[in-house]
């Protein structure tokens, strides 16, 4: 069985914050996440795009690769354990405020680990939020969610509902309608990347206010 791994693109100069990118997956699979996995490769492209916009501002961008592809056990989801491991690794390198950026299952994972004391908030792109997904870990955190109306993998309406419910506990919430685009961040790539980078900046400003 594989092990989780993490890669980073360092900030230019002294780092003042970090982004942790969390990739998508599948409801059930114990297959390892290999270098050919499309969800991880798409997240790598997102990592590079964010670094291109943020590293000159002192923001490092880290990318987690889960050990296994699936969410699997509802009581102890595999990527949640991996994400907590990754947050510890980021903290060991630099004790910085962290913004989570997750796609699909990565956004669901981020919503479970947002209670980590280093985390300022979560940017969820085309997230997988099943009905009743808990929002408690977002207490006092910032939440930005973006979803396209042509997504046939995860639910636009469920994302809206999650943001509505999170409003009772989160410090701030935003929902962005990305228009007639699908799940895999392949159309309007610049808009997805720009929204994610802008949301990271906004959370850092909010944290200093």
Order of alpha helices (4+ residues) and beta strands (2+ residues): beta-beta-alpha-beta-alpha-beta-alpha-beta-beta-alpha-beta-alpha
